Amino acid sequence: ALPIYRRNDLLAWVIYELYAKGRNILVVSDRAEQIHNLKYMLMSKGVPEEKMGVVTTYDHIWKYAKDATPPCKPLGWVKGTEYTPVKLQVIKKKISREALNDRRDNSRIRLATYSMFKKGVDVPHVDAGVDATPRRKAKQVHGRILRVRAGKLTPLWVTIRDTMSYKAEFKFNKRI
């Protein structure tokens, strides 16, 4: 199977190429962590953060926070002086419904979990989709992209087939 970091590199490249060609893109995954990783990878390729919308239940924000269990006192620490150990970590912050709707409707690249794009979501201007983690049953999500509308580019859906993973191959074969 393709290592996850190499698969994400390939996905980020595909998403970037679609973005560079002027597409409005929906990227779906089972894992919110992967969605956030792809966002940072796209930022490193030069995609502005304001052009991307993460449509998941929580935002991942990097912050310094107190470390309750530091491994040891820092080198040079003098007994009796104040010391507050901190570490850089991901803090999860719940996203409001209004913010989710704004990200879904006004972003060029929507990075979402499958659960956030179930029934009842309509984003007519999206013309390209990418499976970050392919699913066997994804007709609802695919249908959002593959609808033909006046003024919309020819719909396109990208799934990277992983023939070295039995699970991925099984899901792919069940879909087609």
C-alpha positions, 0 to 999 in steps of 0.5 A: 500500500502507498504510505499515507504521507506519499498518498497525501502528497499526491492528493495535494498535487492533484488538488493544487492542479485542479485549483490552478485550472480554476476549478471549484473543488470538494475534497472528502475524507473519512478523517478530519486529521487528514483534511487538516493535513491536506490544508497545510500541504496546500498552503505550502504549495501557495494556495491562500488560506482564505481560498480554502474552507475546512468543513468539519465539526472542529477546527484544529488550532495550534497553540501553546498550552501548559504541559501538565507532565513535562519530561524534566526541568529545563537545563539551567533551571534554578530551584526556587525560580518560577517555571511553567512548562508549555508545549505546542499542541493542537486545540480543537475548537467547535465550528459554528453552523454559520461559519460552516455554511460560509466555508461551504458556500464561499471557498474555492477548495472545500475540505470536508468529511463525508459526514458533513456532505451527506443528504441535504447539502447543495453546492451547485458551483462545485465542479471537481471532487477528490476522494482523499479516502475512497468510500464504497457508498459515495453516490450522494457526494458524487452526485453533488459534483456530477450535476451538469449546470449552465456556466459550470465546467465539465464535472470531474471526480478524481479517485486515486486507486490504491491497488496495493491495499486490499481494503482500498481495492475492495471499496473501489471495485464495489463502487464501479 
